[in-house]
Amino acid sequence: MPRDDYIAAISDEMKKRHQTFADNLIAARKVRGWSQKEAAKRCVVSNGAYRAVEEGNLGTAVGVYWAILDCFGLAVGVEDLAAPHKDELGRLLRDRNSRK
């Protein structure tokens, strides 16, 4: 059985953001006029994995999300997730360490 104790460590704010992400994917699918089954087939993921994404299941593999974003043409900006230039704490620590 897969471990899911990490889910308890995810803040309510992050869970809310994740649900918004899932809702956005639902809207993207619907505007394309695709059923869940058709979207899963087009994105080359299982029906169950696709359903889990739309349900906001936090245990769904990130690769499934990437496949769906790519299939929908919505992957632009993914490279900015956790990017060093957006990491304020990281910049502060680098600046502090470079002064030593």
Backbone atoms as SQL, in Angstrom:
CREATE TABLE atoms (id INTEGER PRIMARY KEY, chain TEXT, resi INTEGER, resn TEXT, atom TEXT, x REAL, y REAL, z REAL);
INSERT INTO atoms VALUES
  (1, 'A', 1, 'MET', 'N', 0.850, -1.184, 0.000),
  (2, 'A', 1, 'MET', 'CA', 0.000, 0.000, 0.000),
  (3, 'A', 1, 'MET', 'C', 0.894, 1.246, 0.000),
  (4, 'A', 2, 'PRO', 'N', 0.606, 2.210, -0.887),
  (5, 'A', 2, 'PRO', 'CA', 1.460, 3.403, -0.948),
  (6, 'A', 2, 'PRO', 'C', 1.327, 4.266, 0.295),
  (7, 'A', 3, 'ARG', 'N', 2.426, 4.907, 0.648),
  (8, 'A', 3, 'ARG', 'CA', 2.413, 5.811, 1.800),
  (9, 'A', 3, 'ARG', 'C', 1.789, 7.127, 1.382),
  (10, 'A', 4, 'ASP', 'N', 0.987, 7.690, 2.252),
  (11, 'A', 4, 'ASP', 'CA', 0.403, 8.994, 1.970),
  (12, 'A', 4, 'ASP', 'C', 0.471, 9.913, 3.183),
  (13, 'A', 5, 'ASP', 'N', 1.369, 9.574, 4.132),
  (14, 'A', 5, 'ASP', 'CA', 1.484, 10.396, 5.330),
  (15, 'A', 5, 'ASP', 'C', 2.031, 11.795, 5.004),
  (16, 'A', 6, 'TYR', 'N', 2.675, 11.959, 3.856),
  (17, 'A', 6, 'TYR', 'CA', 3.165, 13.276, 3.454),
  (18, 'A', 6, 'TYR', 'C', 2.015, 14.261, 3.248),
  (19, 'A', 7, 'ILE', 'N', 0.834, 13.754, 2.939),
  (20, 'A', 7, 'ILE', 'CA', -0.311, 14.632, 2.681),
  (21, 'A', 7, 'ILE', 'C', -0.644, 15.469, 3.909),
  (22, 'A', 8, 'ALA', 'N', -0.441, 14.917, 5.100),
  (23, 'A', 8, 'ALA', 'CA', -0.699, 15.665, 6.331),
  (24, 'A', 8, 'ALA', 'C', 0.233, 16.864, 6.474),
  (25, 'A', 9, 'ALA', 'N', 1.389, 16.817, 5.819),
  (26, 'A', 9, 'ALA', 'CA', 2.353, 17.917, 5.905),
  (27, 'A', 9, 'ALA', 'C', 2.053, 19.035, 4.907),
  (28, 'A', 10, 'ILE', 'N', 1.106, 18.829, 4.016),
  (29, 'A', 10, 'ILE', 'CA', 0.766, 19.846, 3.023),
  (30, 'A', 10, 'ILE', 'C', -0.206, 20.828, 3.657),
  (31, 'A', 11, 'SER', 'N', 0.130, 22.108, 3.572),
  (32, 'A', 11, 'SER', 'CA', -0.711, 23.142, 4.193),
  (33, 'A', 11, 'SER', 'C', -2.082, 23.197, 3.532),
  (34, 'A', 12, 'ASP', 'N', -3.052, 23.700, 4.286),
  (35, 'A', 12, 'ASP', 'CA', -4.396, 23.877, 3.742),
  (36, 'A', 12, 'ASP', 'C', -4.370, 24.822, 2.546),
  (37, 'A', 13, 'GLU', 'N', -3.520, 25.847, 2.599),
  (38, 'A', 13, 'GLU', 'CA', -3.403, 26.796, 1.488),
  (39, 'A', 13, 'GLU', 'C', -2.912, 26.076, 0.225),
  (40, 'A', 14, 'MET', 'N', -1.934, 25.200, 0.365),
  (41, 'A', 14, 'MET', 'CA', -1.426, 24.470, -0.793),
  (42, 'A', 14, 'MET', 'C', -2.477, 23.501, -1.320),
  (43, 'A', 15, 'LYS', 'N', -3.219, 22.873, -0.424),
  (44, 'A', 15, 'LYS', 'CA', -4.294, 21.973, -0.860),
  (45, 'A', 15, 'LYS', 'C', -5.354, 22.742, -1.637),
  (46, 'A', 16, 'LYS', 'N', -5.632, 23.950, -1.200),
  (47, 'A', 16, 'LYS', 'CA', -6.596, 24.810, -1.884),
  (48, 'A', 16, 'LYS', 'C', -6.081, 25.176, -3.285),
  (49, 'A', 17, 'ARG', 'N', -4.808, 25.506, -3.380),
  (50, 'A', 17, 'ARG', 'CA', -4.205, 25.824, -4.680),
  (51, 'A', 17, 'ARG', 'C', -4.245, 24.620, -5.611),
  (52, 'A', 18, 'HIS', 'N', -3.974, 23.450, -5.046),
  (53, 'A', 18, 'HIS', 'CA', -4.003, 22.225, -5.853),
  (54, 'A', 18, 'HIS', 'C', -5.416, 21.975, -6.384),
  (55, 'A', 19, 'GLN', 'N', -6.415, 22.202, -5.557),
  (56, 'A', 19, 'GLN', 'CA', -7.796, 22.003, -5.998),
  (57, 'A', 19, 'GLN', 'C', -8.154, 22.998, -7.102),
  (58, 'A', 20, 'THR', 'N', -7.670, 24.221, -6.987),
  (59, 'A', 20, 'THR', 'CA', -7.892, 25.213, -8.048),
  (60, 'A', 20, 'THR', 'C', -7.256, 24.734, -9.349),
  (61, 'A', 21, 'PHE', 'N', -6.050, 24.176, -9.250),
  (62, 'A', 21, 'PHE', 'CA', -5.363, 23.613, -10.410),
  (63, 'A', 21, 'PHE', 'C', -6.225, 22.518, -11.045),
  (64, 'A', 22, 'ALA', 'N', -6.751, 21.613, -10.227),
  (65, 'A', 22, 'ALA', 'CA', -7.608, 20.538, -10.734),
  (66, 'A', 22, 'ALA', 'C', -8.858, 21.118, -11.397),
  (67, 'A', 23, 'ASP', 'N', -9.451, 22.116, -10.781),
  (68, 'A', 23, 'ASP', 'CA', -10.642, 22.755, -11.351),
  (69, 'A', 23, 'ASP', 'C', -10.314, 23.420, -12.691),
  (70, 'A', 24, 'ASN', 'N', -9.119, 24.003, -12.788),
  (71, 'A', 24, 'ASN', 'CA', -8.694, 24.620, -14.048),
  (72, 'A', 24, 'ASN', 'C', -8.561, 23.586, -15.152),
  (73, 'A', 25, 'LEU', 'N', -8.059, 22.404, -14.790),
  (74, 'A', 25, 'LEU', 'CA', -7.930, 21.336, -15.784),
  (75, 'A', 25, 'LEU', 'C', -9.300, 20.834, -16.232),
  (76, 'A', 26, 'ILE', 'N', -10.243, 20.794, -15.314),
  (77, 'A', 26, 'ILE', 'CA', -11.618, 20.416, -15.674),
  (78, 'A', 26, 'ILE', 'C', -12.173, 21.414, -16.686),
  (79, 'A', 27, 'ALA', 'N', -11.997, 22.697, -16.391),
  (80, 'A', 27, 'ALA', 'CA', -12.489, 23.746, -17.294),
  (81, 'A', 27, 'ALA', 'C', -11.827, 23.648, -18.666),
  (82, 'A', 28, 'ALA', 'N', -10.521, 23.367, -18.684),
  (83, 'A', 28, 'ALA', 'CA', -9.795, 23.244, -19.949),
  (84, 'A', 28, 'ALA', 'C', -10.325, 22.065, -20.771),
  (85, 'A', 29, 'ARG', 'N', -10.609, 20.968, -20.098),
  (86, 'A', 29, 'ARG', 'CA', -11.157, 19.803, -20.803),
  (87, 'A', 29, 'ARG', 'C', -12.543, 20.110, -21.358),
  (88, 'A', 30, 'LYS', 'N', -13.368, 20.719, -20.541),
  (89, 'A', 30, 'LYS', 'CA', -14.746, 20.991, -20.960),
  (90, 'A', 30, 'LYS', 'C', -14.803, 21.974, -22.126),
  (91, 'A', 31, 'VAL', 'N', -13.960, 22.990, -22.104),
  (92, 'A', 31, 'VAL', 'CA', -13.976, 23.965, -23.199),
  (93, 'A', 31, 'VAL', 'C', -13.537, 23.313, -24.512),
  (94, 'A', 32, 'ARG', 'N', -12.758, 22.251, -24.420),
  (95, 'A', 32, 'ARG', 'CA', -12.348, 21.505, -25.605),
  (96, 'A', 32, 'ARG', 'C', -13.437, 20.542, -26.076),
  (97, 'A', 33, 'GLY', 'N', -14.470, 20.380, -25.235),
  (98, 'A', 33, 'GLY', 'CA', -15.579, 19.497, -25.582),
  (99, 'A', 33, 'GLY', 'C', -15.259, 18.023, -25.440),
  (100, 'A', 34, 'TRP', 'N', -14.273, 17.706, -24.583),
  (101, 'A', 34, 'TRP', 'CA', -13.852, 16.327, -24.405),
  (102, 'A', 34, 'TRP', 'C', -14.483, 15.731, -23.153),
  (103, 'A', 35, 'SER', 'N', -14.826, 14.469, -23.226),
  (104, 'A', 35, 'SER', 'CA', -15.210, 13.731, -22.024),
  (105, 'A', 35, 'SER', 'C', -13.928, 13.385, -21.271),
  (106, 'A', 36, 'GLN', 'N', -14.071, 12.922, -20.036),
  (107, 'A', 36, 'GLN', 'CA', -12.887, 12.478, -19.298),
  (108, 'A', 36, 'GLN', 'C', -12.207, 11.327, -20.026),
  (109, 'A', 37, 'LYS', 'N', -13.006, 10.419, -20.541),
  (110, 'A', 37, 'LYS', 'CA', -12.457, 9.257, -21.241),
  (111, 'A', 37, 'LYS', 'C', -11.676, 9.689, -22.483),
  (112, 'A', 38, 'GLU', 'N', -12.219, 10.636, -23.240),
  (113, 'A', 38, 'GLU', 'CA', -11.524, 11.117, -24.431),
  (114, 'A', 38, 'GLU', 'C', -10.235, 11.850, -24.060),
  (115, 'A', 39, 'ALA', 'N', -10.303, 12.671, -23.006),
  (116, 'A', 39, 'ALA', 'CA', -9.108, 13.396, -22.566),
  (117, 'A', 39, 'ALA', 'C', -8.026, 12.417, -22.135),
  (118, 'A', 40, 'ALA', 'N', -8.397, 11.399, -21.391),
  (119, 'A', 40, 'ALA', 'CA', -7.423, 10.397, -20.946),
  (120, 'A', 40, 'ALA', 'C', -6.759, 9.736, -22.146),
  (121, 'A', 41, 'LYS', 'N', -7.552, 9.375, -23.137),
  (122, 'A', 41, 'LYS', 'CA', -7.019, 8.726, -24.332),
  (123, 'A', 41, 'LYS', 'C', -6.077, 9.676, -25.078),
  (124, 'A', 42, 'ARG', 'N', -6.484, 10.925, -25.268),
  (125, 'A', 42, 'ARG', 'CA', -5.661, 11.905, -25.983),
  (126, 'A', 42, 'ARG', 'C', -4.351, 12.187, -25.239),
  (127, 'A', 43, 'CYS', 'N', -4.409, 12.160, -23.913),
  (128, 'A', 43, 'CYS', 'CA', -3.233, 12.470, -23.094),
  (129, 'A', 43, 'CYS', 'C', -2.400, 11.225, -22.788),
  (130, 'A', 44, 'VAL', 'N', -2.858, 10.086, -23.235),
  (131, 'A', 44, 'VAL', 'CA', -2.174, 8.800, -23.060),
  (132, 'A', 44, 'VAL', 'C', -1.958, 8.482, -21.570),
  (133, 'A', 45, 'VAL', 'N', -3.025, 8.662, -20.808),
  (134, 'A', 45, 'VAL', 'CA', -3.020, 8.257, -19.398),
  (135, 'A', 45, 'VAL', 'C', -4.250, 7.385, -19.176),
  (136, 'A', 46, 'SER', 'N', -4.237, 6.621, -18.122),
  (137, 'A', 46, 'SER', 'CA', -5.396, 5.754, -17.843),
  (138, 'A', 46, 'SER', 'C', -6.592, 6.604, -17.439),
  (139, 'A', 47, 'ASN', 'N', -7.779, 6.027, -17.623),
  (140, 'A', 47, 'ASN', 'CA', -9.001, 6.722, -17.206),
  (141, 'A', 47, 'ASN', 'C', -8.961, 7.019, -15.710),
  (142, 'A', 48, 'GLY', 'N', -8.473, 6.063, -14.927),
  (143, 'A', 48, 'GLY', 'CA', -8.401, 6.249, -13.473),
  (144, 'A', 48, 'GLY', 'C', -7.451, 7.365, -13.080),
  (145, 'A', 49, 'ALA', 'N', -6.303, 7.417, -13.734),
  (146, 'A', 49, 'ALA', 'CA', -5.337, 8.481, -13.442),
  (147, 'A', 49, 'ALA', 'C', -5.908, 9.837, -13.833),
  (148, 'A', 50, 'TYR', 'N', -6.596, 9.884, -14.965),
  (149, 'A', 50, 'TYR', 'CA', -7.194, 11.154, -15.390),
  (150, 'A', 50, 'TYR', 'C', -8.252, 11.610, -14.378),
  (151, 'A', 51, 'ARG', 'N', -9.098, 10.677, -13.968),
  (152, 'A', 51, 'ARG', 'CA', -10.131, 11.002, -12.972),
  (153, 'A', 51, 'ARG', 'C', -9.497, 11.508, -11.676),
  (154, 'A', 52, 'ALA', 'N', -8.411, 10.860, -11.250),
  (155, 'A', 52, 'ALA', 'CA', -7.726, 11.258, -10.013),
  (156, 'A', 52, 'ALA', 'C', -7.215, 12.695, -10.106),
  (157, 'A', 53, 'VAL', 'N', -6.718, 13.091, -11.274),
  (158, 'A', 53, 'VAL', 'CA', -6.255, 14.469, -11.475),
  (159, 'A', 53, 'VAL', 'C', -7.413, 15.441, -11.280),
  (160, 'A', 54, 'GLU', 'N', -8.528, 15.157, -11.929),
  (161, 'A', 54, 'GLU', 'CA', -9.676, 16.066, -11.818),
  (162, 'A', 54, 'GLU', 'C', -10.276, 16.073, -10.416),
  (163, 'A', 55, 'GLU', 'N', -10.090, 15.004, -9.673),
  (164, 'A', 55, 'GLU', 'CA', -10.565, 14.956, -8.290),
  (165, 'A', 55, 'GLU', 'C', -9.602, 15.660, -7.342),
  (166, 'A', 56, 'GLY', 'N', -8.439, 16.047, -7.860),
  (167, 'A', 56, 'GLY', 'CA', -7.455, 16.723, -7.022),
  (168, 'A', 56, 'GLY', 'C', -6.716, 15.778, -6.096),
  (169, 'A', 57, 'ASN', 'N', -6.622, 14.516, -6.470),
  (170, 'A', 57, 'ASN', 'CA', -5.941, 13.517, -5.650),
  (171, 'A', 57, 'ASN', 'C', -4.453, 13.871, -5.544),
  (172, 'A', 58, 'LEU', 'N', -3.999, 14.149, -4.341),
  (173, 'A', 58, 'LEU', 'CA', -2.614, 14.563, -4.121),
  (174, 'A', 58, 'LEU', 'C', -1.608, 13.429, -4.293),
  (175, 'A', 59, 'GLY', 'N', -2.073, 12.216, -4.422),
  (176, 'A', 59, 'GLY', 'CA', -1.163, 11.094, -4.607),
  (177, 'A', 59, 'GLY', 'C', -0.915, 10.742, -6.071),
  (178, 'A', 60, 'THR', 'N', -1.532, 11.474, -6.974),
  (179, 'A', 60, 'THR', 'CA', -1.359, 11.205, -8.401),
  (180, 'A', 60, 'THR', 'C', 0.039, 11.630, -8.840),
  (181, 'A', 61, 'ALA', 'N', 0.692, 10.797, -9.628),
  (182, 'A', 61, 'ALA', 'CA', 2.062, 11.063, -10.073),
  (183, 'A', 61, 'ALA', 'C', 2.138, 12.365, -10.862),
  (184, 'A', 62, 'VAL', 'N', 3.189, 13.108, -10.611),
  (185, 'A', 62, 'VAL', 'CA', 3.381, 14.385, -11.289),
  (186, 'A', 62, 'VAL', 'C', 3.483, 14.192, -12.798),
  (187, 'A', 63, 'GLY', 'N', 3.987, 13.060, -13.243),
  (188, 'A', 63, 'GLY', 'CA', 4.071, 12.789, -14.674),
  (189, 'A', 63, 'GLY', 'C', 2.714, 12.793, -15.360),
  (190, 'A', 64, 'VAL', 'N', 1.689, 12.374, -14.637),
  (191, 'A', 64, 'VAL', 'CA', 0.333, 12.401, -15.195),
  (192, 'A', 64, 'VAL', 'C', -0.086, 13.850, -15.432),
  (193, 'A', 65, 'TYR', 'N', 0.212, 14.716, -14.467),
  (194, 'A', 65, 'TYR', 'CA', -0.104, 16.141, -14.637),
  (195, 'A', 65, 'TYR', 'C', 0.647, 16.726, -15.827),
  (196, 'A', 66, 'TRP', 'N', 1.956, 16.391, -15.939),
  (197, 'A', 66, 'TRP', 'CA', 2.745, 16.931, -17.055),
  (198, 'A', 66, 'TRP', 'C', 2.172, 16.467, -18.385),
  (199, 'A', 67, 'ALA', 'N', 1.773, 15.196, -18.480),
  (200, 'A', 67, 'ALA', 'CA', 1.201, 14.664, -19.717),
  (201, 'A', 67, 'ALA', 'C', -0.070, 15.414, -20.094),
  (202, 'A', 68, 'ILE', 'N', -0.908, 15.696, -19.110),
  (203, 'A', 68, 'ILE', 'CA', -2.166, 16.403, -19.372),
  (204, 'A', 68, 'ILE', 'C', -1.893, 17.852, -19.765),
  (205, 'A', 69, 'LEU', 'N', -1.022, 18.524, -19.035),
  (206, 'A', 69, 'LEU', 'CA', -0.693, 19.910, -19.390),
  (207, 'A', 69, 'LEU', 'C', -0.119, 19.982, -20.801),
  (208, 'A', 70, 'ASP', 'N', 0.750, 19.062, -21.141),
  (209, 'A', 70, 'ASP', 'CA', 1.360, 19.033, -22.467),
  (210, 'A', 70, 'ASP', 'C', 0.293, 18.785, -23.534),
  (211, 'A', 71, 'CYS', 'N', -0.555, 17.816, -23.304),
  (212, 'A', 71, 'CYS', 'CA', -1.628, 17.468, -24.237),
  (213, 'A', 71, 'CYS', 'C', -2.573, 18.649, -24.466),
  (214, 'A', 72, 'PHE', 'N', -2.870, 19.386, -23.419),
  (215, 'A', 72, 'PHE', 'CA', -3.785, 20.531, -23.511),
  (216, 'A', 72, 'PHE', 'C', -3.094, 21.786, -24.040),
  (217, 'A', 73, 'GLY', 'N', -1.777, 21.734, -24.175),
  (218, 'A', 73, 'GLY', 'CA', -1.042, 22.922, -24.612),
  (219, 'A', 73, 'GLY', 'C', -0.918, 23.962, -23.509),
  (220, 'A', 74, 'LEU', 'N', -0.896, 23.501, -22.273),
  (221, 'A', 74, 'LEU', 'CA', -0.867, 24.400, -21.116),
  (222, 'A', 74, 'LEU', 'C', 0.430, 24.291, -20.306),
  (223, 'A', 75, 'ALA', 'N', 1.476, 23.742, -20.898),
  (224, 'A', 75, 'ALA', 'CA', 2.717, 23.520, -20.157),
  (225, 'A', 75, 'ALA', 'C', 3.595, 24.762, -20.053),
  (226, 'A', 76, 'VAL', 'N', 3.258, 25.824, -20.765),
  (227, 'A', 76, 'VAL', 'CA', 4.061, 27.049, -20.706),
  (228, 'A', 76, 'VAL', 'C', 4.084, 27.566, -19.266),
  (229, 'A', 77, 'GLY', 'N', 5.261, 27.832, -18.761),
  (230, 'A', 77, 'GLY', 'CA', 5.408, 28.348, -17.406),
  (231, 'A', 77, 'GLY', 'C', 5.798, 27.298, -16.380),
  (232, 'A', 78, 'VAL', 'N', 5.686, 26.025, -16.729),
  (233, 'A', 78, 'VAL', 'CA', 6.042, 24.962, -15.782),
  (234, 'A', 78, 'VAL', 'C', 7.499, 25.103, -15.353),
  (235, 'A', 79, 'GLU', 'N', 8.345, 25.550, -16.279),
  (236, 'A', 79, 'GLU', 'CA', 9.774, 25.688, -15.961),
  (237, 'A', 79, 'GLU', 'C', 10.034, 26.736, -14.876),
  (238, 'A', 80, 'ASP', 'N', 9.043, 27.582, -14.592),
  (239, 'A', 80, 'ASP', 'CA', 9.208, 28.583, -13.542),
  (240, 'A', 80, 'ASP', 'C', 8.857, 28.064, -12.146),
  (241, 'A', 81, 'LEU', 'N', 8.281, 26.871, -12.074),
  (242, 'A', 81, 'LEU', 'CA', 7.983, 26.299, -10.760),
  (243, 'A', 81, 'LEU', 'C', 9.297, 26.038, -10.030),
  (244, 'A', 82, 'ALA', 'N', 9.442, 26.575, -8.872),
  (245, 'A', 82, 'ALA', 'CA', 10.639, 26.417, -8.029),
  (246, 'A', 82, 'ALA', 'C', 11.896, 26.985, -8.682),
  (247, 'A', 83, 'ALA', 'N', 11.729, 27.891, -9.625),
  (248, 'A', 83, 'ALA', 'CA', 12.883, 28.491, -10.299),
  (249, 'A', 83, 'ALA', 'C', 13.689, 29.344, -9.318),
  (250, 'A', 84, 'PRO', 'N', 15.019, 29.296, -9.408),
  (251, 'A', 84, 'PRO', 'CA', 15.862, 30.060, -8.485),
  (252, 'A', 84, 'PRO', 'C', 15.536, 31.558, -8.440),
  (253, 'A', 85, 'HIS', 'N', 15.155, 32.132, -9.567),
  (254, 'A', 85, 'HIS', 'CA', 14.856, 33.571, -9.579),
  (255, 'A', 85, 'HIS', 'C', 13.547, 33.912, -8.868),
  (256, 'A', 86, 'LYS', 'N', 12.745, 32.911, -8.554),
  (257, 'A', 86, 'LYS', 'CA', 11.507, 33.141, -7.822),
  (258, 'A', 86, 'LYS', 'C', 11.615, 32.732, -6.353),
  (259, 'A', 87, 'ASP', 'N', 12.759, 32.237, -5.964),
  (260, 'A', 87, 'ASP', 'CA', 12.994, 31.736, -4.609),
  (261, 'A', 87, 'ASP', 'C', 13.584, 32.854, -3.746),
  (262, 'A', 88, 'GLU', 'N', 12.710, 33.622, -3.105),
  (263, 'A', 88, 'GLU', 'CA', 13.170, 34.762, -2.305),
  (264, 'A', 88, 'GLU', 'C', 14.086, 34.334, -1.162),
  (265, 'A', 89, 'LEU', 'N', 13.708, 33.298, -0.436),
  (266, 'A', 89, 'LEU', 'CA', 14.554, 32.828, 0.659),
  (267, 'A', 89, 'LEU', 'C', 15.893, 32.339, 0.110),
  (268, 'A', 90, 'GLY', 'N', 15.862, 31.614, -0.973),
  (269, 'A', 90, 'GLY', 'CA', 17.100, 31.133, -1.586),
  (270, 'A', 90, 'GLY', 'C', 18.021, 32.277, -1.979),
  (271, 'A', 91, 'ARG', 'N', 17.452, 33.341, -2.522),
  (272, 'A', 91, 'ARG', 'CA', 18.263, 34.515, -2.891),
  (273, 'A', 91, 'ARG', 'C', 18.891, 35.143, -1.660),
  (274, 'A', 92, 'LEU', 'N', 18.111, 35.279, -0.600),
  (275, 'A', 92, 'LEU', 'CA', 18.641, 35.853, 0.639),
  (276, 'A', 92, 'LEU', 'C', 19.789, 35.010, 1.181),
  (277, 'A', 93, 'LEU', 'N', 19.609, 33.696, 1.177),
  (278, 'A', 93, 'LEU', 'CA', 20.662, 32.802, 1.676),
  (279, 'A', 93, 'LEU', 'C', 21.901, 32.848, 0.792),
  (280, 'A', 94, 'ARG', 'N', 21.713, 32.892, -0.529),
  (281, 'A', 94, 'ARG', 'CA', 22.869, 32.999, -1.430),
  (282, 'A', 94, 'ARG', 'C', 23.615, 34.305, -1.192),
  (283, 'A', 95, 'ASP', 'N', 22.856, 35.405, -1.036),
  (284, 'A', 95, 'ASP', 'CA', 23.471, 36.703, -0.779),
  (285, 'A', 95, 'ASP', 'C', 24.246, 36.691, 0.529),
  (286, 'A', 96, 'ARG', 'N', 23.642, 36.108, 1.568),
  (287, 'A', 96, 'ARG', 'CA', 24.306, 36.041, 2.879),
  (288, 'A', 96, 'ARG', 'C', 25.575, 35.210, 2.792),
  (289, 'A', 97, 'ASN', 'N', 25.482, 34.060, 2.108),
  (290, 'A', 97, 'ASN', 'CA', 26.650, 33.172, 1.981),
  (291, 'A', 97, 'ASN', 'C', 27.755, 33.779, 1.114),
  (292, 'A', 98, 'SER', 'N', 27.367, 34.587, 0.138),
  (293, 'A', 98, 'SER', 'CA', 28.402, 35.180, -0.724),
  (294, 'A', 98, 'SER', 'C', 29.148, 36.301, -0.024),
  (295, 'A', 99, 'ARG', 'N', 28.592, 36.859, 1.039),
  (296, 'A', 99, 'ARG', 'CA', 29.252, 37.925, 1.798),
  (297, 'A', 99, 'ARG', 'C', 30.231, 37.381, 2.821),
  (298, 'A', 100, 'LYS', 'N', 30.179, 36.082, 3.072),
  (299, 'A', 100, 'LYS', 'CA', 31.057, 35.467, 4.097),
  (300, 'A', 100, 'LYS', 'C', 32.441, 35.287, 3.569);
